[in-house]
Amino acid sequence: MKLSMLDRSRTRTGYAEGAALTHTIERAVAAERLGYHRFWVAEHHAVPGVASGSPPVLLGALGAHTSTIRLGSGGVMLPHHQPLVVAEQFLMLEALYPGRLDLGVGRTLGFTAPVRRALRQDLDDPDTFAEDIEELRGYLDRTAAVTARPAAAHQIPIFVLATGRGLALAAKLGLPVVVGGPALYSPRVGELLGAYRNDFRPSAQASVPSVTVSADVLVADTDAEAAELALPEAWAMARSRQTGQFGALEPVSAIREQTWTNQLRERVEAHLARTTAGSPDTVRRRLDRLAESTGADELLAFTSTYDRDAQLASDAALAEIMTARV
């Protein structure tokens, strides 16, 4: 499997929210040095724990600080945008950083009712995701009635961030998929990916099916140390189910000092169980099982922890593990 990274520009207590963007740039520079294939960024709106609301803006800064690593979105949420505008943004990026752009697209709406209203969305709005992808593809390959500019010298790959429905759509459109979250750990994941591969219709964008798995991976010297690194993200996720807000990462020491209800502890432990965190040997075994169950072509690792030095060390250790697997 190729190795790539998704960084969500997680905010941290004790830092200005905007520092998360600088941290993302620094991490991309390190990922390029470590040999990662791609570096992707996310789109989240009005989420206190995430500073990245506009992938194209952040990708412009990343391109200026790197030279070889592929850059992309994981992903642009098409319900929030007009396909023509998305095409123009990525064509501009492609013109600035030729041959390095990826366009991952998803269908997630705003997380809360106020955010959806701000985005001019409603849960009852018709699902136009398939039509939006087709329209976007037309602008990128210059077959649409309107010509998006600037013209690109290289084709910009489109990836579908997929659940069960997304897999079927990607197969129909002939596009590669990125699978993560509950779908990745479903007992039916092998069946779903098998159907995607069997039903895949070759397109101008992709002649064969391609599966990227997105997993939360953290590596440390021991399993216990890795679990500590995974705790800030697990805590933020568990707390969000209590408060309705996904907050900034906190230091492990501060988390340990807070009151843990039984329900909160159960949620933290459930999140940790879904995280691929451990020593190099533990992570290697778990990634081998993941590769076997999915037949994935690429791993898109997304990791977040409060300790930035430990996070960068984990990124380096994961690169070593994946290099040894080749």
C-alpha positions in Angstrom: 0.0 0.0 0.0 1.1 3.6 -0.7 1.1 5.8 2.3 -0.6 9.2 2.5 -1.8 11.6 5.2 -4.9 13.5 6.0 -4.4 16.4 8.5 -7.6 18.1 9.8 -5.8 21.2 11.3 -6.9 20.3 14.8 -6.8 23.2 17.2 -5.1 22.8 20.6 -5.7 24.4 24.0 -3.1 27.0 24.8 -2.6 27.9 21.1 -4.4 30.5 18.9 -6.8 28.7 16.6 -4.9 30.0 13.6 -1.8 28.2 14.8 -3.4 24.9 13.7 -2.9 26.0 10.1 0.8 26.7 10.6 1.1 23.3 12.3 -0.5 21.7 9.2 2.0 23.3 6.9 4.9 22.2 9.1 3.5 18.6 9.1 3.2 18.6 5.3 6.8 19.6 5.0 7.8 16.8 7.2 5.6 14.3 5.4 7.2 15.2 2.1 10.6 14.6 3.6 9.5 11.2 5.0 8.3 10.1 1.6 4.5 10.2 2.0 2.7 10.0 -1.3 -0.1 12.5 -0.7 -1.0 15.1 1.9 -4.7 16.0 2.2 -6.7 18.6 4.2 -10.3 18.7 5.4 -13.3 20.9 5.2 -15.3 21.5 8.4 -17.5 24.5 9.1 -17.9 26.3 12.5 -16.2 23.4 14.4 -14.1 24.8 17.3 -11.7 21.8 17.1 -10.9 22.2 13.4 -9.3 25.3 11.8 -9.7 24.2 8.2 -12.9 25.4 6.5 -11.5 25.9 3.0 -9.3 23.3 1.5 -8.3 25.3 -1.6 -7.0 28.2 0.5 -4.9 25.9 2.7 -3.7 23.9 -0.3 -2.4 27.1 -1.8 -0.2 27.6 1.2 0.9 24.0 1.3 2.0 24.1 -2.3 4.2 27.1 -1.6 6.0 25.2 1.1 6.4 21.9 -0.6 7.7 20.7 -4.0 6.9 17.1 -4.7 4.2 15.6 -2.5 0.7 15.4 -4.0 -1.8 17.7 -2.4 -5.5 17.3 -2.1 -8.8 17.6 -0.3 -10.3 15.0 2.0 -12.6 16.4 1.0 -14.5 19.2 -0.6 -18.1 18.8 0.5 -20.0 19.3 -2.7 -23.4 20.2 -1.1 -21.7 23.4 0.1 -20.5 24.6 -3.3 -21.2 25.2 -6.9 -19.3 22.7 -9.0 -18.0 25.4 -11.3 -16.4 27.3 -8.4 -14.8 24.1 -7.1 -13.4 23.4 -10.6 -12.0 26.9 -10.9 -10.3 26.7 -7.5 -8.6 23.4 -8.3 -7.7 24.4 -11.8 -5.9 27.5 -10.3 -4.1 25.3 -7.8 -3.1 22.9 -10.6 -1.7 25.8 -12.7 0.4 26.9 -9.7 1.5 23.4 -8.7 1.3 21.3 -11.9 0.7 17.6 -11.6 0.3 17.6 -7.8 -3.4 18.1 -7.2 -6.1 15.6 -6.0 -9.7 16.4 -5.6 -11.5 14.3 -3.0 -15.2 15.1 -2.7 -17.9 14.2 -0.2 -21.5 14.7 0.5 -21.5 15.6 4.3 -23.9 18.4 5.3 -23.3 20.8 8.2 -23.1 19.1 11.5 -25.7 21.2 13.4 -28.9 22.9 12.4 -27.5 26.5 12.8 -24.5 25.5 10.6 -26.8 24.0 8.0 -28.8 27.2 7.9 -25.7 29.3 7.5 -24.7 27.1 4.6 -28.2 27.5 3.1 -28.9 23.8 3.5 -31.8 21.7 4.8 -31.9 18.0 5.6 -34.9 17.7 3.3 -33.0 19.2 0.3 -32.7 16.7 -2.7 -29.5 14.7 -2.9 -27.7 16.0 -6.0 -24.3 14.5 -5.2 -24.1 12.3 -8.3 -25.2 15.1 -10.6 -22.7 17.5 -8.9 -19.8 15.1 -9.5 -20.7 14.7 -13.1 -21.0 18.5 -13.6 -17.6 19.0 -11.8 -16.0 16.3 -14.0 -17.3 18.1 -17.1 -15.6 21.3 -16.1 -12.3 19.6 -15.3 -12.2 17.6 -18.5 -13.5 20.6 -20.6 -16.6 18.8 -21.9 -19.1 21.1 -20.2 -21.0 23.9 -22.0 -19.1 26.4 -19.8 -15.3 26.3 -20.0 -13.7 26.5 -16.6 -10.3 28.2 -16.5 -7.3 28.2 -16.4 -6.9 25.1 -18.7 -5.0 22.3 -16.9 -2.0 20.6 -18.4 -2.6 17.6 -16.1 -5.8 15.8 -15.3 -6.9 16.4 -11.7 -8.0 13.0 -10.2 -11.4 12.9 -8.5 -11.8 10.7 -5.4 -15.2 9.8 -3.8 -15.3 9.8 0.0 -17.6 6.8 0.3 -20.1 5.1 2.5 -22.2 2.2 1.1 -24.1 4.5 -1.3 -20.9 6.3 -2.2 -19.2 3.1 -3.2 -22.0 2.2 -5.6 -21.9 5.7 -7.1 -18.1 5.6 -7.5 -18.3 2.3 -9.3 -20.9 3.7 -11.7 -18.9 6.8 -12.4 -15.5 5.0 -12.7 -13.8 6.8 -9.8 -11.5 5.8 -7.0 -12.9 5.7 -3.5 -11.7 6.6 0.0 -13.3 4.5 2.7 -13.1 5.3 6.4 -15.2 5.6 9.6 -17.9 3.1 10.4 -18.0 1.7 6.8 -14.3 0.6 7.1 -15.0 -1.4 10.3 -18.3 -2.9 9.2 -18.5 -6.7 9.0 -19.7 -6.1 5.4 -16.7 -4.1 4.3 -15.3 -6.9 2.2 -18.7 -7.4 0.6 -19.1 -3.7 -0.1 -15.6 -3.3 -1.6 -16.1 -6.5 -3.7 -19.3 -5.0 -5.1 -17.5 -1.8 -5.9 -14.7 -3.6 -7.8 -17.1 -5.9 -9.6 -19.4 -3.1 -10.7 -16.7 -0.6 -11.6 -17.1 1.0 -15.0 -13.8 2.2 -16.4 -13.7 6.0 -17.2 -11.4 8.6 -18.5 -10.4 9.3 -14.9 -9.6 5.7 -13.9 -9.3 2.5 -15.9 -9.4 0.2 -12.9 -11.0 0.4 -9.4 -8.9 1.9 -6.6 -9.5 1.7 -2.9 -7.9 4.0 -0.3 -8.6 3.3 3.4 -8.6 6.2 5.9 -7.6 5.1 9.4 -6.5 6.7 12.6 -2.9 5.5 13.2 -0.5 6.4 16.0 2.8 4.8 16.6 5.0 5.0 19.8 7.6 2.9 21.5 5.0 0.9 23.4 1.3 0.2 23.2 0.7 2.1 26.4 2.5 5.2 25.1 0.5 5.1 21.9 -2.8 4.8 23.8 -1.8 8.0 25.7 -1.2 9.7 22.4 -4.6 8.7 21.1 -6.4 9.9 24.3 -6.8 13.6 23.4 -8.7 12.8 20.2 -10.7 10.1 21.9 -11.6 12.5 24.7 -12.6 15.3 22.3 -14.9 12.8 20.4 -16.5 11.5 23.6 -17.0 15.0 25.0 -18.6 16.1 21.8 -21.4 13.6 22.3 -22.1 15.2 25.6 -21.8 18.9 24.7 -22.6 18.9 21.0 -19.3 20.6 20.2 -16.1 19.0 18.9 -13.5 20.9 20.8 -9.7 21.5 20.8 -7.2 18.9 21.7 -6.2 19.0 25.4 -3.0 17.7 27.1 -3.2 14.2 28.5 -2.4 15.5 32.0 -5.4 17.9 31.8 -7.7 15.2 30.6 -6.7 12.9 33.5 -7.5 15.6 36.0 -11.1 16.0 34.8 -14.2 14.1 36.0 -14.8 10.9 34.1 -18.4 9.5 34.2 -18.9 5.9 33.4 -20.6 6.8 30.1 -17.7 9.1 29.2 -15.1 6.4 30.0 -17.0 3.9 27.8 -17.1 6.3 24.9 -13.4 7.0 25.2 -12.5 3.3 25.4 -14.7 2.6 22.3 -12.9 5.3 20.3 -9.5 3.9 21.4 -10.5 0.4 20.3 -11.1 1.8 16.8 -7.8 3.5 16.7 -4.8 1.8 15.2 -2.4 2.8 18.0 0.5 0.8 19.4 4.2 -0.1 19.1 5.6 -0.6 15.6 5.0 -4.4 15.8 1.4 -3.9 17.0 0.6 -1.3 14.3 2.3 -3.5 11.6 0.1 -6.4 12.5 -3.1 -4.3 12.5 -2.3 -2.7 9.2 -1.6 -6.2 7.7 -5.1 -7.3 8.8 -6.6 -4.1 7.4 -4.9 -4.7 4.1 -6.0 -8.3 4.0 -9.6 -7.4 4.7 -9.9 -4.6 2.2 -7.3 -5.2 -0.5 -6.6 -1.5 -0.3 -4.2 0.2 -2.6 -3.4 3.1 -0.3 -3.5 4.0 3.4 -4.6 7.6 4.2 -3.6 8.0 7.8 -5.3 10.7 9.9 -3.9 11.2 13.3 -4.2 13.9 15.9 -2.7 14.3 19.3 -1.9 17.2 21.5 1.9 16.6 21.6 3.2 17.8 18.3 6.6 16.4 18.7 5.1 13.0 19.4 2.8 13.3 16.5 5.7 14.0 14.1 7.6 11.1 15.6 4.6 8.9 15.0 4.4 10.0 11.4 8.1 9.1 10.9 7.6 5.7 12.6 4.6 4.9 10.4 6.6 5.8 7.3 9.3 3.3 8.4 6.6 0.6 9.0 5.1 1.1 5.5 8.5 1.2 3.8 9.4 -2.2 5.4 6.1 -3.7 4.2 6.9 -3.0 0.5 
